[in-house]
Amino acid sequence: MKKSIFFVLSILCILSIIFAGCTSDSGNSNVGASTTPTLTQQKFNAGDVLAKADSSITTTVAVASYDAATDSYKIYDVSKSSDGGWQALTNPSQRTLSRSAVEKIYLKKIARIGGTSNTVQNAVQNTYSTASSPTSSSASTGVQIRITYSGVWSGAYGDAGAMQSIDGTGSKTITLDNPSSIISTSFQKKDNSQDELKIEILKNGQVLKSGSTTAAYGVVAVASSIYGGASSYQPVSSSSKNVQIKVYYDGLWQGSYGEVGALQSVDGSGPQTYTLTNPNYAVSASFQKKDNSNSELKVEIVKDGSVIKTGSTTAAYGLVLVSSTV
């Protein structure tokens, strides 16, 4: 009997030791486990000049700094100089964007400005501190394009024969130096927000022409003569004119065309021709690809059978803006 009791007690002791060991192992496993945080690696560094797929640009942005704590870039406007280098604009628009937004819009680095982050940041700050701040009088003189939007946008602007592309975020005012008589603009929202994107062309503080959209990824195209509205246009000649807007693209596109001050929107696919009968003074056309194809989108302004203005792009979702007196 004593042997049986001793045997049972021995078995219970062994089971207790095994159970205690399993529990101890389980506890040690939980205590020892750790979660390794996922580190976000930014794609660009301070001093990088950024661009989208189309590298034939004269105005874009550069990185001033990257903040890992907020996962955001600080960027500023730069322009290409005559020697092929890049420099901050006279009055650059410096802003902070999330890393994901910047790396979605700008696909690659095309050049560098400066060296270390501090060098670049100091250069930007010096540009800001030494740039002449517009006074109340200078801010209301000259010809300006005013962009009002809270999100990210891209577009093109300029006078007839001198268009340039630009990307940005938030509201911005662009002053044009010695523009010719015709100003054309086309801007697009880069997100699906329902907030209003508004574009205005101003002369000496007075709005000559404006347009707006609240549509997701909406496009606004406005154009104007800086000598007034359509009522001030003077015909080049009294003879009849046959002016056509020709669009060449195999895919889907959207755009606007017409006399400056009276544009109309269109959507379509494949080659298309629009005829304007006796336009008064100037015409403008803005068309954009609606896909990421690398095929060429080409737009022409044709007068009496001769091409007087043309523009093209092969960029994904590329935009072409052309205007001309007729």
C-alpha positions in Angstrom: 0.0 0.0 0.0 2.9 2.3 1.0 4.5 1.6 -2.3 1.3 2.4 -4.2 1.0 5.7 -2.4 4.7 6.5 -3.1 4.3 5.7 -6.8 1.2 8.0 -7.1 3.0 10.8 -5.4 6.0 10.4 -7.6 3.8 10.6 -10.7 2.1 13.7 -9.4 5.4 15.3 -8.7 6.8 14.6 -12.2 3.6 16.0 -13.8 3.8 19.2 -11.6 7.4 19.7 -12.8 6.5 19.2 -16.4 3.5 21.6 -16.2 5.6 24.2 -14.4 8.2 24.0 -17.1 5.7 24.5 -19.9 4.2 27.5 -18.1 7.6 29.0 -17.6 8.5 28.5 -21.3 5.3 30.1 -22.4 5.9 33.1 -20.1 9.4 33.6 -21.3 8.2 33.4 -24.9 5.8 36.3 -24.4 8.3 38.4 -22.5 11.0 37.9 -25.0 8.9 38.7 -28.1 9.4 42.2 -29.6 7.9 44.0 -32.6 10.4 45.6 -35.0 9.0 48.9 -36.2 8.7 49.4 -40.0 11.0 52.3 -41.0 9.9 54.5 -43.9 12.7 55.3 -46.3 12.1 58.5 -48.3 12.8 58.4 -52.0 14.4 61.9 -52.3 16.9 63.9 -50.3 17.6 67.6 -49.7 18.8 69.3 -52.8 17.1 66.9 -55.3 15.4 68.6 -58.2 12.2 66.6 -58.9 10.2 66.0 -62.1 7.4 63.9 -63.5 7.9 61.6 -66.5 8.3 64.6 -68.9 11.8 66.0 -68.3 11.5 68.8 -70.9 10.6 71.4 -68.2 11.9 74.8 -67.2 10.0 75.1 -63.8 9.6 72.5 -61.1 10.4 71.9 -57.4 13.4 70.9 -55.3 13.5 69.3 -51.9 14.6 71.6 -49.0 14.4 68.9 -46.3 12.7 65.8 -45.2 11.1 65.4 -41.7 11.0 61.7 -40.6 8.8 62.6 -37.6 5.9 63.8 -39.8 7.0 61.8 -42.9 6.9 64.9 -45.0 9.0 66.9 -47.5 9.5 70.6 -47.5 9.8 71.7 -51.2 10.2 75.0 -53.0 10.0 76.3 -56.6 13.0 76.2 -58.9 13.7 77.2 -62.5 16.2 76.2 -65.1 18.8 78.8 -65.9 20.4 79.4 -69.3 23.5 77.4 -68.4 21.3 74.3 -67.7 21.5 74.5 -63.9 18.6 74.9 -61.4 18.0 77.8 -59.0 15.3 78.9 -56.6 12.8 81.4 -58.1 13.0 85.0 -57.0 10.0 84.6 -54.8 9.6 80.8 -54.4 6.6 79.2 -52.8 7.9 76.9 -50.0 5.5 74.4 -48.6 5.3 71.1 -46.8 3.7 68.0 -48.4 3.4 64.4 -47.2 6.0 62.0 -48.5 3.3 59.9 -50.3 1.9 63.0 -52.1 5.4 64.2 -53.3 6.5 60.7 -54.4 3.2 60.1 -56.2 3.4 63.4 -58.2 7.2 63.5 -58.9 8.5 60.3 -60.3 12.2 61.0 -60.5 15.2 63.1 -59.5 16.6 65.0 -62.5 19.3 67.2 -60.9 20.7 68.4 -57.6 21.1 71.8 -55.9 23.6 72.4 -53.2 25.1 69.7 -51.0 24.0 68.8 -47.4 20.6 69.4 -46.0 21.7 72.4 -44.0 23.4 74.0 -47.1 20.2 73.6 -49.1 17.9 74.8 -46.3 20.2 77.9 -45.8 20.1 78.7 -49.5 16.4 78.6 -49.5 16.1 80.7 -46.4 18.5 83.2 -47.9 16.4 83.3 -51.0 13.3 84.1 -49.0 15.0 86.7 -46.8 16.7 88.5 -49.7 13.8 88.3 -52.2 11.9 91.6 -52.6 8.6 91.3 -50.9 5.7 92.7 -53.0 4.3 95.9 -51.6 0.7 96.8 -51.7 1.3 98.8 -54.9 3.5 96.3 -56.8 1.2 93.4 -55.8 -1.7 95.1 -57.7 0.2 96.0 -60.8 1.2 93.9 -63.8 -0.3 90.7 -65.1 -0.8 87.8 -62.7 -2.3 84.3 -62.6 -4.0 83.5 -59.3 -4.6 79.9 -58.3 -6.9 79.3 -55.3 -7.0 75.7 -54.0 -6.3 73.9 -50.8 -4.9 70.7 -52.4 -2.3 69.6 -54.9 -2.5 70.8 -58.5 -0.6 70.9 -61.8 -0.9 73.0 -65.0 0.5 75.2 -67.6 0.4 78.9 -68.2 1.9 81.8 -70.2 1.5 84.0 -73.2 1.2 82.9 -76.8 4.3 81.0 -77.8 5.9 80.8 -74.3 4.0 78.2 -72.2 5.5 76.5 -69.2 4.4 73.8 -66.8 4.1 74.0 -63.1 3.2 71.9 -60.1 2.2 73.1 -56.6 -0.1 72.9 -53.7 -2.3 75.5 -52.0 -3.0 79.0 -53.3 -0.4 80.7 -55.3 -0.1 83.9 -57.4 2.3 84.0 -60.4 3.4 87.3 -61.9 4.3 87.3 -65.6 7.1 89.5 -66.9 6.4 91.4 -70.0 3.6 89.2 -71.4 2.3 89.5 -74.9 -1.3 90.3 -75.6 -2.7 86.7 -75.0 -2.6 84.8 -71.7 -3.7 81.2 -71.5 -3.9 78.9 -68.5 -4.9 75.3 -67.8 -4.8 73.8 -64.3 -5.9 70.4 -62.9 -6.7 69.2 -59.4 -4.5 66.2 -58.5 -6.9 64.6 -56.1 -10.6 63.6 -55.8 -11.5 66.4 -53.4 -14.8 68.3 -53.9 -13.1 71.6 -52.9 -13.1 74.4 -55.4 -10.1 75.0 -57.7 -10.3 78.6 -59.0 -8.1 80.2 -61.6 -8.0 84.0 -62.3 -6.1 86.2 -64.8 -5.5 89.7 -63.4 -4.2 92.9 -64.7 -3.3 95.7 -62.2 -5.4 94.0 -59.6 -8.5 93.6 -61.7 -9.8 90.2 -62.7 -10.0 89.9 -66.5 -11.1 86.2 -66.6 -11.8 83.5 -64.2 -12.9 79.9 -64.1 -13.5 77.2 -61.4 -14.4 73.6 -60.8 -15.3 71.4 -57.8 -15.1 68.1 -59.8 -12.7 65.4 -58.7 -9.5 65.8 -60.7 -11.2 68.7 -62.4 -9.6 70.9 -65.0 -9.9 74.7 -65.4 -8.8 76.4 -68.6 -9.1 80.2 -69.0 -7.5 82.6 -71.4 -7.7 86.4 -71.9 -6.3 89.3 -73.8 -4.5 91.6 -71.3 -5.9 94.6 -73.2 -9.4 93.9 -71.8 -12.3 91.5 -72.5 -13.6 90.2 -75.8 -15.2 93.5 -76.5 -11.8 95.1 -76.9 -10.5 92.7 -79.5 -9.7 94.2 -82.9 -10.0 91.9 -85.9 -6.7 91.5 -87.8 -8.5 92.0 -91.1 -12.0 92.2 -92.4 -11.6 89.2 -94.6 -13.2 85.9 -93.6 -11.0 83.4 -91.7 -11.3 79.7 -91.4 -9.6 78.5 -88.2 -9.5 74.9 -87.0 -8.4 73.2 -83.8 -7.1 69.7 -84.6 -6.6 67.1 -82.0 -4.5 64.0 -82.8 -4.6 61.1 -80.3 -5.7 57.5 -80.5 -7.0 57.3 -76.9 -9.4 59.3 -74.7 -8.9 63.0 -74.1 -10.7 66.0 -72.7 -10.2 69.7 -73.2 -11.5 73.1 -74.1 -11.1 75.4 -77.1 -12.5 78.6 -78.7 -12.0 82.3 -78.9 -10.1 83.8 -75.9 -12.8 84.7 -73.4 -15.3 82.2 -74.8 -13.9 78.7 -74.4 -16.1 75.5 -74.5 -15.3 72.1 -73.0 -15.3 68.9 -75.0 -14.5 65.2 -74.5 -13.6 62.6 -77.1 -11.3 60.0 -78.5 -9.2 59.6 -81.6 -8.4 62.4 -84.1 -10.9 65.3 -84.1 -11.2 68.7 -85.8 -13.2 71.7 -84.5 -13.9 74.7 -86.8 -14.2 78.3 -85.7 -15.8 80.7 -88.2 -14.3 84.1 -88.3 -12.9 84.2 -84.7 -12.5 87.8 -83.6 -8.9 88.1 -82.5 -7.3 85.1 -80.7 -8.0 81.4 -80.1 -6.8 79.0 -77.4 -6.9 75.2 -77.0 -6.1 73.0 -74.0 -6.3 69.2 -74.2 -5.3 66.4 -71.9 -4.8 62.7 -72.2 -7.1 60.6 -70.0 -4.8 57.7 -69.7 -1.2 56.8 -68.8 -0.2 55.9 -72.4 3.1 57.1 -73.8 1.5 57.8 -77.2 1.7 61.3 -78.5 -1.1 63.8 -78.1 -0.8 66.6 -80.6 -2.9 69.8 -80.9 -2.7 72.3 -83.8 -4.3 75.6 -84.6 -4.7 75.9 -88.3 -5.7 79.0 -90.2 -6.7 78.8 -93.9 -5.0 75.4 -94.2 -1.7 76.4 -92.6 -0.5 75.4 -89.1 0.1 78.6 -87.1 0.6 76.9 -83.7 1.2 73.4 -82.5 2.0 71.5 -79.3 2.4 67.9 -78.2 3.2 65.6 -75.3 3.9 61.9 -74.7 3.6 62.1 -70.9 1.1 60.0 -69.1 -2.1 62.1 -68.6 -0.1 64.8 -70.5 -1.5 68.3 -71.1 -1.1 70.4 -74.2 -1.9 74.1 -74.2 -1.7 76.3 -77.3 -2.9 79.8 -78.2 -2.4 82.3 -81.0 -3.7 85.4 -82.6 -5.5 84.8 -85.8 
